[in-house]
């Protein structure tokens, strides 16, 4: 088993009938460690999580047209719920999370394109 590389990847060498095979595997995240993509603060298309917690509700679908101010998600932590709203008009190009996913502040929730 090789050392941990960028992206939590490791090379594992397996011997099969005397022939070595190298396989790249992703090292699992530690308990409670966030493993998802982060929103780029400079990218207005990215919708970030406003706080660490769990995604309670996903209120939109990919392809849906949204307007600035529309509710997109509900993120909760310690009995506090925060509605995540669209900051721009556009079409929901992708969802990076599902309901019940754990997120950190700044985690990418979705991408909205004009």
Z-matrix of the N, CA and C atoms (Angstrom, degrees):
N
C 1 1.451
C 2 1.521 1 107.46
N 3 1.326 2 115.45 1 125.62
C 4 1.459 3 120.80 2 -177.72
C 5 1.522 4 112.51 3 -83.35
N 6 1.325 5 115.87 4 174.04
C 7 1.465 6 121.04 5 -179.58
C 8 1.529 7 111.34 6 -69.74
N 9 1.314 8 115.57 7 159.86
C 10 1.459 9 121.94 8 178.10
C 11 1.521 10 109.24 9 -70.72
N 12 1.344 11 116.21 10 129.06
C 13 1.460 12 122.03 11 -179.37
C 14 1.522 13 109.44 12 -112.58
N 15 1.318 14 115.69 13 180.00
C 16 1.465 15 121.81 14 178.82
C 17 1.525 16 110.11 15 -54.25
N 18 1.322 17 116.34 16 141.19
C 19 1.460 18 120.78 17 -178.80
C 20 1.508 19 113.43 18 75.83
N 21 1.329 20 117.28 19 16.51
C 22 1.465 21 125.05 20 -179.95
C 23 1.524 22 112.41 21 59.22
N 24 1.334 23 116.29 22 33.49
C 25 1.456 24 120.96 23 178.85
C 26 1.526 25 110.00 24 -93.82
N 27 1.336 26 115.64 25 147.09
C 28 1.465 27 123.38 26 175.73
C 29 1.525 28 108.26 27 -133.84
N 30 1.317 29 114.99 28 149.97
C 31 1.465 30 120.29 29 172.93
C 32 1.524 31 107.47 30 -97.99
N 33 1.318 32 116.26 31 126.87
C 34 1.462 33 122.39 32 177.70
C 35 1.530 34 106.93 33 -113.97
N 36 1.321 35 116.35 34 127.40
C 37 1.467 36 121.80 35 178.64
C 38 1.533 37 107.80 36 -98.55
N 39 1.321 38 115.42 37 125.53
C 40 1.462 39 121.91 38 -179.22
C 41 1.525 40 108.10 39 -118.57
N 42 1.327 41 116.64 40 132.73
C 43 1.460 42 121.85 41 177.91
C 44 1.524 43 108.44 42 -98.99
N 45 1.337 44 115.77 43 116.37
C 46 1.460 45 121.39 44 179.18
C 47 1.527 46 107.71 45 -119.11
N 48 1.319 47 116.04 46 109.54
C 49 1.468 48 121.58 47 -179.52
C 50 1.527 49 112.08 48 52.12
N 51 1.332 50 116.32 49 42.06
C 52 1.458 51 121.14 50 177.13
C 53 1.512 52 114.81 51 83.02
N 54 1.325 53 117.82 52 -0.14
C 55 1.466 54 121.75 53 178.82
C 56 1.525 55 108.40 54 -109.54
N 57 1.336 56 115.39 55 122.32
C 58 1.467 57 119.33 56 179.65
C 59 1.517 58 110.95 57 -80.40
N 60 1.315 59 115.12 58 135.17
C 61 1.462 60 122.75 59 177.20
C 62 1.524 61 107.86 60 -121.85
N 63 1.322 62 117.76 61 130.01
C 64 1.467 63 121.99 62 176.83
C 65 1.522 64 108.50 63 -98.33
N 66 1.319 65 115.62 64 129.39
C 67 1.457 66 121.49 65 -179.17
C 68 1.526 67 108.39 66 -127.28
N 69 1.342 68 116.33 67 133.09
C 70 1.464 69 120.92 68 175.96
C 71 1.533 70 108.01 69 -91.09
N 72 1.327 71 116.49 70 126.76
C 73 1.460 72 121.20 71 178.69
C 74 1.526 73 109.23 72 -127.59
N 75 1.315 74 115.64 73 150.51
C 76 1.458 75 120.31 74 178.12
C 77 1.518 76 108.61 75 -91.06
N 78 1.316 77 115.82 76 126.32
C 79 1.455 78 121.67 77 177.17
C 80 1.525 79 108.18 78 -70.06
N 81 1.325 80 119.69 79 128.80
C 82 1.460 81 119.86 80 -177.90
C 83 1.529 82 111.80 81 -65.89
N 84 1.322 83 115.08 82 151.18
C 85 1.461 84 121.05 83 177.04
C 86 1.522 85 109.21 84 -68.49
N 87 1.312 86 115.53 85 147.49
C 88 1.460 87 120.46 86 176.38
C 89 1.528 88 109.23 87 -68.35
N 90 1.304 89 116.59 88 158.09
C 91 1.468 90 121.84 89 179.42
C 92 1.527 91 109.40 90 -53.54
N 93 1.328 92 115.57 91 125.21
C 94 1.459 93 120.73 92 177.37
C 95 1.517 94 114.27 93 82.40
N 96 1.332 95 117.57 94 -2.11
C 97 1.461 96 120.72 95 179.97
C 98 1.522 97 109.45 96 -86.62
N 99 1.330 98 117.21 97 132.35
C 100 1.462 99 121.79 98 -179.63
C 101 1.522 100 109.51 99 -76.34
N 102 1.324 101 116.70 100 133.30
C 103 1.456 102 121.76 101 -175.00
C 104 1.528 103 112.78 102 -121.93
N 105 1.313 104 117.59 103 10.11
C 106 1.458 105 120.14 104 -175.84
C 107 1.515 106 113.46 105 -97.36
N 108 1.331 107 116.43 106 179.83
C 109 1.460 108 120.55 107 179.93
C 110 1.530 109 111.43 108 -73.71
N 111 1.325 110 114.53 109 153.24
C 112 1.464 111 120.93 110 177.24
C 113 1.525 112 108.51 111 -105.67
N 114 1.326 113 116.39 112 145.10
C 115 1.459 114 121.54 113 176.51
C 116 1.528 115 108.70 114 -71.29
N 117 1.306 116 115.72 115 145.62
C 118 1.461 117 121.69 116 175.35
C 119 1.527 118 106.90 117 -91.74
N 120 1.338 119 118.39 118 113.49
C 121 1.463 120 120.43 119 -177.97
C 122 1.536 121 113.40 120 -58.29
N 123 1.326 122 117.21 121 -24.24
C 124 1.463 123 120.65 122 -180.00
C 125 1.532 124 112.69 123 -84.65
N 126 1.330 125 116.66 124 -6.37
C 127 1.464 126 120.63 125 -178.30
C 128 1.528 127 109.60 126 -102.08
N 129 1.344 128 117.94 127 107.62
C 130 1.469 129 120.31 128 -178.05
C 131 1.529 130 113.46 129 -66.16
N 132 1.334 131 118.33 130 -13.63
C 133 1.471 132 121.20 131 178.45
C 134 1.525 133 111.98 132 -78.40
N 135 1.330 134 117.43 133 -20.28
C 136 1.467 135 121.42 134 -177.67
C 137 1.527 136 111.36 135 -81.36
N 138 1.321 137 115.53 136 137.02
C 139 1.468 138 122.56 137 175.58
C 140 1.525 139 107.12 138 -107.89
N 141 1.351 140 118.23 139 110.32
C 142 1.466 141 120.65 140 -177.85
C 143 1.526 142 112.56 141 -92.16
N 144 1.328 143 115.20 142 157.33
C 145 1.464 144 119.83 143 172.03
C 146 1.528 145 107.91 144 -75.04
N 147 1.329 146 117.81 145 134.25
C 148 1.463 147 120.12 146 -178.65
C 149 1.526 148 113.61 147 -78.23
N 150 1.343 149 116.74 148 -13.22
C 151 1.468 150 119.88 149 -176.83
C 152 1.522 151 109.61 150 -161.14
N 153 1.336 152 117.21 151 162.49
C 154 1.464 153 118.86 152 173.54
C 155 1.525 154 109.68 153 -73.37
N 156 1.312 155 116.49 154 147.99
C 157 1.460 156 120.11 155 178.77
C 158 1.513 157 110.60 156 160.81
N 159 1.318 158 115.78 157 -147.28
C 160 1.461 159 122.20 158 179.88
C 161 1.518 160 109.08 159 -125.02
N 162 1.324 161 116.10 160 144.09
C 163 1.460 162 121.00 161 175.55
C 164 1.522 163 106.28 162 -77.61
N 165 1.326 164 116.25 163 107.69
C 166 1.468 165 121.10 164 179.30
C 167 1.524 166 111.33 165 -74.69
N 168 1.335 167 115.47 166 -46.91
C 169 1.466 168 119.79 167 -175.32
C 170 1.514 169 110.27 168 -140.10
N 171 1.321 170 115.18 169 140.07
C 172 1.460 171 122.61 170 169.02
C 173 1.522 172 104.62 171 -107.10
N 174 1.331 173 116.88 172 115.61
C 175 1.458 174 121.69 173 -171.55
C 176 1.526 175 113.44 174 -99.14
N 177 1.336 176 117.48 175 2.27
C 178 1.461 177 122.06 176 -176.18
C 179 1.531 178 110.21 177 -133.86
N 180 1.325 179 115.13 178 165.95
C 181 1.463 180 122.08 179 177.42
C 182 1.522 181 109.73 180 -124.18
N 183 1.312 182 116.81 181 153.61
C 184 1.458 183 121.26 182 176.41
C 185 1.525 184 108.71 183 -58.74
N 186 1.338 185 116.00 184 136.36
C 187 1.463 186 121.49 185 -179.40
C 188 1.515 187 113.80 186 93.22
N 189 1.323 188 116.28 187 -14.31
C 190 1.461 189 120.90 188 -178.91
C 191 1.528 190 110.29 189 -70.99
N 192 1.333 191 116.57 190 141.01
C 193 1.456 192 122.16 191 175.37
C 194 1.522 193 108.25 192 -84.92
N 195 1.346 194 116.05 193 132.18
C 196 1.468 195 120.90 194 179.71
C 197 1.522 196 109.69 195 -126.31
N 198 1.313 197 115.21 196 155.60
C 199 1.465 198 122.06 197 176.63
C 200 1.519 199 108.36 198 -116.14
N 201 1.316 200 116.39 199 153.35
C 202 1.466 201 120.53 200 177.33
C 203 1.517 202 108.84 201 -53.39
N 204 1.319 203 116.71 202 130.38
C 205 1.465 204 121.92 203 -179.17
C 206 1.515 205 114.59 204 98.59
N 207 1.337 206 117.79 205 -13.34
C 208 1.471 207 120.61 206 177.69
C 209 1.529 208 109.78 207 -67.26
N 210 1.334 209 116.30 208 141.55
C 211 1.458 210 121.24 209 175.36
C 212 1.526 211 109.14 210 -73.32
N 213 1.358 212 116.37 211 131.62
C 214 1.459 213 121.59 212 -179.29
C 215 1.524 214 112.17 213 -111.87
N 216 1.349 215 116.02 214 -41.78
C 217 1.465 216 122.17 215 -175.27
C 218 1.519 217 109.42 216 -144.37
N 219 1.329 218 115.27 217 162.03
C 220 1.462 219 122.35 218 166.69
C 221 1.524 220 105.91 219 -122.31
N 222 1.342 221 115.93 220 119.56
C 223 1.461 222 122.47 221 177.13
C 224 1.521 223 106.91 222 -110.03
N 225 1.333 224 117.18 223 134.21
C 226 1.465 225 119.63 224 -177.53
C 227 1.517 226 111.36 225 -130.53
N 228 1.330 227 113.79 226 152.61
C 229 1.468 228 121.90 227 175.21
C 230 1.524 229 107.07 228 -158.95
N 231 1.325 230 115.71 229 133.06
C 232 1.469 231 121.34 230 176.94
C 233 1.524 232 112.84 231 49.06
N 234 1.321 233 116.35 232 49.74
C 235 1.466 234 123.91 233 177.15
C 236 1.523 235 113.65 234 66.91
N 237 1.329 236 117.56 235 11.55
C 238 1.454 237 121.06 236 176.86
C 239 1.528 238 107.49 237 -107.60
N 240 1.326 239 116.37 238 131.33
C 241 1.459 240 121.07 239 178.52
C 242 1.527 241 109.51 240 -114.24
N 243 1.322 242 115.37 241 136.27
C 244 1.456 243 120.88 242 177.61
C 245 1.519 244 107.87 243 -124.80
N 246 1.336 245 116.19 244 127.17
C 247 1.462 246 120.52 245 175.40
C 248 1.520 247 107.87 246 -84.72
N 249 1.309 248 115.53 247 129.00
C 250 1.454 249 121.36 248 176.95
C 251 1.520 250 106.75 249 -95.55
N 252 1.331 251 115.76 250 123.11
C 253 1.461 252 121.64 251 -175.26
C 254 1.521 253 111.05 252 -108.96
N 255 1.325 254 115.32 253 152.91
C 256 1.462 255 120.64 254 174.97
C 257 1.517 256 108.52 255 -67.04
N 258 1.321 257 116.65 256 135.98
C 259 1.463 258 121.34 257 178.42
C 260 1.524 259 111.77 258 -95.15
N 261 1.331 260 115.72 259 -8.24
C 262 1.459 261 120.82 260 -176.79
C 263 1.524 262 110.04 261 -148.88
N 264 1.314 263 116.32 262 159.40
C 265 1.463 264 121.35 263 173.40
C 266 1.525 265 108.67 264 -78.71
N 267 1.316 266 116.74 265 148.31
C 268 1.465 267 119.56 266 176.34
C 269 1.508 268 112.39 267 162.50
N 270 1.336 269 113.34 268 -163.29
C 271 1.461 270 121.13 269 179.77
C 272 1.522 271 107.89 270 -116.25
N 273 1.326 272 115.99 271 135.74
C 274 1.460 273 120.39 272 179.97
C 275 1.528 274 108.47 273 -71.26
N 276 1.346 275 115.17 274 108.32
C 277 1.467 276 120.81 275 -175.73
C 278 1.521 277 112.05 276 -82.98
N 279 1.357 278 117.16 277 -34.61
C 280 1.465 279 119.13 278 -178.72
C 281 1.520 280 110.67 279 -158.55
N 282 1.319 281 114.62 280 152.73
C 283 1.464 282 122.78 281 172.21
C 284 1.518 283 107.05 282 -111.60
N 285 1.331 284 117.27 283 131.90
C 286 1.462 285 121.36 284 179.70
C 287 1.523 286 111.73 285 -99.97
N 288 1.338 287 117.26 286 -7.53
C 289 1.468 288 121.60 287 -176.93
C 290 1.521 289 110.44 288 -137.02
N 291 1.324 290 114.59 289 164.43
C 292 1.459 291 122.91 290 173.66
C 293 1.519 292 108.00 291 -123.59
N 294 1.314 293 116.90 292 166.82
C 295 1.461 294 120.80 293 174.81
C 296 1.526 295 109.14 294 -57.49
N 297 1.307 296 116.54 295 140.55
C 298 1.469 297 127.01 296 179.40
C 299 1.526 298 114.31 297 79.92
N 300 1.342 299 117.70 298 -0.22
C 301 1.466 300 119.42 299 175.36
C 302 1.522 301 109.78 300 -70.51
N 303 1.323 302 116.14 301 143.49
C 304 1.468 303 122.02 302 174.27
C 305 1.528 304 107.62 303 -86.37
N 306 1.333 305 116.53 304 139.09
C 307 1.456 306 121.64 305 179.75
C 308 1.524 307 110.42 306 -135.28
N 309 1.315 308 115.08 307 162.89
C 310 1.462 309 121.50 308 173.69
C 311 1.524 310 107.45 309 -113.00
N 312 1.320 311 116.35 310 166.23
C 313 1.459 312 119.84 311 176.61
C 314 1.526 313 108.81 312 -60.22
N 315 1.322 314 116.08 313 129.85
C 316 1.457 315 120.97 314 -179.79
C 317 1.513 316 114.74 315 90.74
N 318 1.338 317 117.73 316 -2.49
C 319 1.468 318 120.49 317 177.95
C 320 1.529 319 109.22 318 -63.98
N 321 1.321 320 116.01 319 144.14
C 322 1.458 321 120.92 320 177.60
C 323 1.523 322 110.02 321 -73.33
N 324 1.320 323 116.63 322 122.45
C 325 1.465 324 121.51 323 177.44
C 326 1.522 325 111.38 324 -97.75
N 327 1.344 326 115.60 325 -42.05
C 328 1.468 327 120.06 326 -176.48
C 329 1.521 328 109.49 327 -160.67
N 330 1.335 329 113.87 328 169.92
C 331 1.464 330 121.36 329 174.81
C 332 1.523 331 107.81 330 -126.55
N 333 1.343 332 115.40 331 130.23
C 334 1.463 333 121.68 332 178.86
C 335 1.517 334 107.83 333 -115.72
N 336 1.326 335 116.80 334 123.75
C 337 1.466 336 121.37 335 177.77
C 338 1.522 337 109.87 336 -108.23
N 339 1.340 338 117.16 337 148.79
C 340 1.475 339 120.56 338 -179.68
C 341 1.512 340 112.16 339 -63.86
